[in-house]
Amino acid sequence: MILFFLILKLILKRDPYHKRSLTVQIGCLMEMKDFNKLFYVAHKLVDFYPDDAISWYAVGCYYDLIGKSDPARRYLSKATTLDRLYGPAWLAYGHSFAKENEHDQAMAAYFKATQLMRGCHLPLLYIGVECGLTKNLEMAEKFFYQAMSIAPLDVYVLHELGVIKFEYELYESAEEVFRTTLDMVQSMAKANGEPISARWEPLLNNLGHCCRKNKKFEEALEFHRRALFLKPLSGATYTAIGFVQALMGRLDDAVESFHKSLSLKRDDVFTTTILKYVIEDLAEEAPLPFYADGEDDIELGGKEDDSEETRDDEMGGKAGGVGDSGVAGTPGTGPDGAPPRLKLKFDEYDSNASPVSDTSADDMSMDL
């Protein structure tokens, strides 16, 4: 991203108002969350091109970046009115609705973008994300495969396909897809001489969820800790770590992780509930009535970042997102005489991890 942005600066130095390059620059500034630079660019564009869609697109993106949805929609709507064929404005307009979980309006904008941006996979990807958030998994999978037919190496599409496989409870397949995605992300980061972006925190958390489902608890902890390295203040990640530790019989460690999670997100229902059960188990050292046989029913839920999750936040809110899941332990005692692994049964484990989750022009929300 940094190298790409440097090349873009060289182009704009020769022609500061090259419109195609400006569209890319606005997307880069959204990605880098550089709202000061974006404000400057938008201000200059409005001064020089007050009747051009790209000027109001930049203004709308700025307000979207600082979290003001109403003015963002107003200016993005103005951009689509000035030029109804300007696809990026329709994408950003859809993102502004997706951030507020207004799925129908978001999909309407994305469908309009598909008509204007034929040959581009992004509108199809975002439609699939919204379908996944509304639990229309079959339709989501259809759109993801359409997007993959256009861009077979796009890591975002591959990640969302993994989320769908998780929702179908194909945990081994989901883990395989997520691992492939992670390998591609790491290869691209290495080629660019950059560390893995924090936007991939939902991917690492989703890998942790899959490993937990497949009873690979040590690997699950490792992936969650890597996710925590990317976003150290994620309460959802601390909860995921604590849940795995509880399943492994490491109840003291689990209590510590849950307390860290609640210090970041006090009102999280799942964390509060499971912490209560773990403390009771520590106090009584006897089987409790909340133990259940078989797999737990925790699902990848939609919010970000989102997600948030995955979509992303998701893994932040749910602006295009994915969700969390749990895994059941095995009966008896753990390794080295550890206490029995907790076998908890909950209807849903829904916590937001992703900022994103953002919904910038090339971002998805993934809720974990």
N, C-alpha and C positions, 0 to 999 in steps of 0.2 A: 504493500500500500504506500509506504513512504517513497520508494523508488518511482512508483507510478505517479505519485503526486508531484515529484520533482520534474518528471518529464512534462507533465501537464503545465507546470509553471513556466517552463521554457517556451511552450507553445503560446501561452497567453502573454508572455513577455513580448513576443513578436506581434501578436494581434490580441490586445486585451479584451476585445468584444467579439471574438469568434464564437458564434452561438452554440455550435455543437460542443465545443470544448467547455463552454460555460455550463452546459447541462451536466457534463461529467464532473466539473469542478464542484458544482453545488452538491452532487451526490457524494463526492469525497469529503466535503466539509461536514455533511450530515454524518457520514461514517466516523469521522474523527471527532465529532462533537465540538467543532471549533465555531461556537456561535458568534464570537466577536468578528471573525473573518467573514462568516456568512452574512452577518448584519451589514458589514461594509460593502460586500459584493451586491447584496440586494439593494442597498441604498443607491449605489452608483448606477445600477441597472434601471431603477425607477427614474432616476434623473435623466438618463440618456435615452431610454426606451420605455416611456410611460404607457405606450399602447401595444407593447409586445407581451405575449403570454409568459415568456421566460422571466420577465421582471417580477411579475406577481407570483410566479411559481417559486422564485427565490424567496420572496417575502413570506409566502405560505410555509415554505420549508423551515424558515427561521422560527416562526411562531410554533410550528410543530416540534422543533428541536427543544425549545424552552418550555414545552408542555402546555401551551395555550391553544387548546383545540378549536375553540370557537373562531378566533381570528384566523387561525390556520385554514379552516374550512372556507371561510369567507374569501380569503385571497386566492386559495387554490380554485375555488369555484369561479372566481373572476378570470383566472388564467384559462380555464376550460371554456369560458364564454368567449374570450378574445380569440382563442384558437382551439376549436373543437377537435382538431386532429393532433394535438400535442399530447402524445401518450404519457410521458413522465408525469405530467400534471394529474392525469387520471389515476395513475398508480399512487401518487402521494395523497390524492384525495381519498382513495380507498383506505390507505393506511390511517388517515385521521379518524375514520370510522372504526377501523379494526382495533385501534387503541382503546376505544370506548366500548368494545364488545358489541358493536352494532353490526352484526354479521351480514344482514340482508343488504344494507346500504353499501357496505364494503364490497360485497360480491358484485353488486350492480356496477360499481365503478371499475372493478377489475375486469368484468365482462366487456365493458366498453373499451378498456385498454387492449383486450385481446383482438378486437376488431381493428384497432389502429396500429397495433404493433405485431402484425403477423410475422412469424418467424422468430419472435422473441419468446422465451420460455417463462419469463418472470410473471406475467399475468396468470398463466396456468398454475404456476407454483403457488401464488398467493390465494387463488381460488381453492386449491386443494387444502391449503392450511385452514381456511375458513370452514370448509366442509368437515375437516377433521375436528375442529373445535365444536362443531354442532353435532358431532358423533355420526355423521354420514360417512362412514369409513369406506364403503364401496365406491362412492362418488369421489372421495378424496384420492383414493388409490388410482382411479381412472385418470384424474387430472395430473397426478404425479408422474404416471407413466407417459402421458402425452408430453409433459415437460421434459422428461428424460429422453424421449425420442428426438427432441430438438437439441438438448444440451446433455449428452450422456455422461459427461465428466463433471457436472455441477455438483459440488459437495452439499449444497443446501437441499437439493432435490433428493439426493441419496439419504441424507439425514432424516428427512420427513418420511421417506419410505420405511426407514427403520422404525419410526414412531408408529406407523400404521401396523407394521408387523407386531409390534409390542401390544397394540390395542387388540389385535386378533389373538393374543396370548401365544404367539409363535416366538418364544423368548430366545431360543437358540438362533433362529434366523435373524431376529432383531439384533442380537449381539454381534453376529457376523457382519451385518450391514453397518452397524455403528463402528466396528473395528476397521472396516474398509474405509469408512469416511474419515476416521481419525488418522489412518495412514496417509491418506491423500492430503489432509490438512497439514500434517507434520511435514510432508514432502514439499508442499508449496511454501510453508514458512521457512524451511531450511534453504530452499532455492532463492528466496528473497532476502536471506540473512536476517530474518526477524523472528522473535518469539511467537508462540501461538497467541492469537488475539483472545481477549477476555470474552468475546462474543461466543466462543466455543465452550464456555463453561457448561451450557446445557448438554452438549454432546458428551462430555466427560461424566456428568451426573447420570445421563441416560444409560451410559455404559455401566455405571455402578448399579443402577436399578436392574439391568439385565443380568449382571453377574449375581446379584442377590437372588433374583428369581431362579437362576440356575445353580444356586447354592455354592457359588464361588465367593465366599465371604471376604477372604483376604484381598482378592482382586477388586471386589466392590469397594472396600475401604480405600484401596490405593487410588482408584479412579475418583472417588469423592474427595480425597485429599488433594489430588491434582486440580480438581475443580475449585476447591477452596483457595488454592494458591492463585488462581486467576481472579477470583472474587472473594477476598477474605471476609467480607461482611455479609455473607449470604446465610441467613438463618435457615433456609430450606436445606442447604448443604449440611449444616451442623445436625439438623434433624435426621437427614439420611444417614449420616455417620453414626449417630446415636442408635438409630434403629438397627443397623447392621451389628453394632456392638452388642445390643441387647439380644439379638438372635444368636450371637456367638457365645452368650453367657457372660460377657464382660459387663456386668450390670453397673459397677462403679464408674467405668469409663462412659457408659451410656448416659448415666445421670449427669455427668459433667458436660457431655456434648449437648444434652437437651437444655441444660441451664444456659449454656452459651447461645443456643438458638433462641431461647425465650428472652435473653437480654437484648437480642436484635429485633425480635418480633414477638411482643408480649402476648398478643391475642391469638396465637396460632392454636387452633382447637386440637389438631392431631398431636402436636408436641405436648401440650398440657395433659391430654388424656393418657398417652403412653408413658409419660414421666410418672404420673400417678400410679400406674400399674407396676412399673419397674421399682419404684420406691416401696410399694406394698410387698413385692416379691422379695426385696432385700430385707424387709423387716420381718416377714413371716417365715421365709425360707421353706415354703410349702406350695404345692400346686394351687393355683387360684382359678376361680370359675370362669375367668375370661380367656383361659387357654382354649384353643380350638384346634382340631385335627385338620390336616390337609393344607392346601395352599391358602394364603391370605387373599383377600379380595381387593387389595389396594390396586388402583389403576393409575395409568398415566392419565391425569386429568387435564383439561384445558384451563388455562387462565387466559411469564415472564412475570421466558424472563421472566415457554413466559414466560409457566413459563417461566416462561418466564417465564411454562413453563413454561423440555423441548421447550410446534411450533412450535422456551425458549422462554423467562424473562425473563420467557418467557421466560429448555430450557430458557421472566420478569415479569403482576398484571398479565394479561393475555393478549398480546398484540400479534397474533399469528402463532400459536403456541402449542406446547406439549405439556405433559404433566408428570406426576410421581407415581411410584408403585412400590409395593412391599413384597416381601418374600417370606415364606414360612420356614421355620427351622426344622430340625430333626429331633425326634424324641430321645429321651435318655440324657446322658451327661455328655458334655463337650469334651474336646481333646484335653489330655493331661488332667482329667478329673475336674474339668470346669463345670460350673452349674448348668442345669438344663437350659437349652436355648428356649427363649420365649417363643410361643406359637400363638401369636396374636391374630385376631380376626377383626378387621375394620371394613366398613363399607367403602371408604374412600380416604385416600391420602392425597390431599390437594394443597400444594404450597407453591408459591410463585418464586421462580428463580431468575428468570430472564429479565433484563431491563427491557430480553428481547428479546424486558426486551423491547428494543426500539422497533419501529417499522419505518426505517429509512428506505430509500428507493431500491435498495438491494438487500434489505435485512428482513429476517423473519423473527417472529416472537416464538420463543420456546419456553413453555412452562414446565417446570419440573416438579 
